[in-house]
Amino acid sequence: MAKTLGGVTLPDSTEWTDRYAAGLVDQAVDVTLGGNPVVHSAARQLAQAITLEARDRVTWLTTAEVQSIQALAQVPGAGYTLDWDGDTHTVVFDHSAGALRFEPVLPHADQWTGTIRLLTI
């Protein structure tokens, strides 16, 4: 199986760091005048945040991969398919959270670490 984002193949060791952190239920608690809790729950309707990471000493991206991902992110509002080992999601880049951050492993090297922030749509 492979990991791809909008047709760009990601290294197998790329991590989806918040995959199981997202809650599936929204909940609010009110208290009556008598002090009794009233719990309101509903299935989450909002987009799920997805954070993909290429961590130092674990995963390195090539300059070509970084440039391809940057090209995808430069298209305003474009949706892409994230295929995570057969589990697919339609996503957009989360520019409000700093969609991309890449840093070279060494100066003038062809290896990069970084973070990709997405939202499901």
C-alpha positions as CSV (number, residue, x, y, z in Angstrom):
1,M,0.0,0.0,0.0
2,A,1.1,3.6,-0.5
3,K,0.6,7.0,1.0
4,T,-0.2,9.7,-1.6
5,L,-1.5,13.3,-1.5
6,G,-3.0,14.6,-4.7
7,G,-0.9,12.2,-6.7
8,V,2.3,13.0,-4.9
9,T,3.7,9.8,-3.3
10,L,4.8,10.3,0.3
11,P,7.5,8.3,2.0
12,D,6.1,5.2,3.8
13,S,7.5,6.5,7.1
14,T,5.5,9.7,6.9
15,E,3.4,10.0,10.1
16,W,-0.2,11.0,10.5
17,T,0.3,12.3,14.0
18,D,-3.3,13.3,15.0
19,R,-5.1,10.4,13.3
20,Y,-6.8,9.1,16.4
21,A,-6.8,12.4,18.3
22,A,-10.0,13.9,16.7
23,G,-13.2,13.4,18.7
24,L,-16.2,12.1,16.8
25,V,-18.7,13.6,19.2
26,D,-19.3,17.2,20.2
27,Q,-20.6,17.7,23.7
28,A,-21.8,20.6,25.8
29,V,-22.9,20.5,29.5
30,D,-25.3,23.0,31.0
31,V,-26.4,23.1,34.6
32,T,-30.0,23.7,35.7
33,L,-31.0,26.1,38.4
34,G,-31.3,23.1,40.7
35,G,-27.6,22.1,40.0
36,N,-28.3,19.1,37.8
37,P,-26.2,18.7,34.6
38,V,-27.9,18.6,31.2
39,V,-25.6,17.0,28.6
40,H,-26.1,17.8,24.9
41,S,-24.3,15.5,22.4
42,A,-24.2,15.2,18.7
43,A,-22.1,13.6,16.0
44,R,-19.3,15.9,14.9
45,Q,-20.1,17.7,11.6
46,L,-16.9,19.7,11.3
47,A,-13.9,18.9,9.2
48,Q,-11.2,16.6,10.7
49,A,-7.8,18.1,11.0
50,I,-5.0,16.0,9.5
51,T,-1.4,16.6,10.4
52,L,1.3,14.7,8.3
53,E,4.8,14.9,9.5
54,A,8.2,14.0,8.1
55,R,10.3,13.9,11.3
56,D,14.1,14.2,11.5
57,R,15.8,10.8,11.7
58,V,12.5,9.1,10.7
59,T,11.4,10.5,7.3
60,W,13.0,12.8,4.8
61,L,11.3,14.4,1.8
62,T,13.2,15.2,-1.4
63,T,13.2,18.7,-2.9
64,A,11.1,17.4,-5.7
65,E,8.5,16.1,-3.2
66,V,8.5,19.4,-1.3
67,Q,8.1,21.4,-4.5
68,S,5.2,19.1,-5.7
69,I,3.4,19.5,-2.4
70,Q,3.9,23.3,-2.4
71,A,2.4,23.4,-6.0
72,L,-0.7,21.6,-4.7
73,A,-1.0,24.0,-1.8
74,Q,-0.8,27.1,-4.0
75,V,-4.2,26.4,-5.6
76,P,-6.8,28.2,-3.6
77,G,-9.6,26.0,-2.3
78,A,-8.5,22.9,-4.3
79,G,-9.5,19.5,-3.0
80,Y,-7.2,16.6,-3.2
81,T,-7.4,12.9,-2.4
82,L,-5.3,11.7,0.5
83,D,-4.7,7.9,0.2
84,W,-3.3,6.5,3.4
85,D,-2.6,2.9,2.8
86,G,-6.0,2.4,1.2
87,D,-8.0,4.7,3.5
88,T,-9.0,7.7,1.4
89,H,-10.1,11.2,2.3
90,T,-10.9,14.3,0.3
91,V,-8.8,17.1,1.8
92,V,-7.8,20.8,1.4
93,F,-4.7,22.5,2.8
94,D,-5.4,24.2,6.1
95,H,-3.9,27.6,5.5
96,S,-5.4,29.0,8.7
97,A,-3.1,26.6,10.7
98,G,0.1,27.2,8.5
99,A,-0.5,24.6,5.8
100,L,3.2,23.8,5.2
101,R,6.4,24.0,7.0
102,F,9.6,22.5,5.6
103,E,13.1,22.7,6.9
104,P,16.3,21.3,5.3
105,V,18.0,18.4,7.1
106,L,21.4,20.1,6.3
107,P,22.1,23.3,4.4
108,H,22.1,22.7,0.6
109,A,20.9,19.1,1.0
110,D,18.2,17.4,-1.0
111,Q,16.4,16.1,2.2
112,W,13.7,18.0,4.1
113,T,11.6,17.5,7.2
114,G,8.3,19.2,7.8
115,T,4.7,19.4,8.5
116,I,1.6,19.3,6.2
117,R,-1.7,20.5,7.7
118,L,-4.9,19.4,6.0
119,L,-8.7,19.4,6.6
120,T,-11.2,16.8,5.4
121,I,-14.1,18.1,3.3
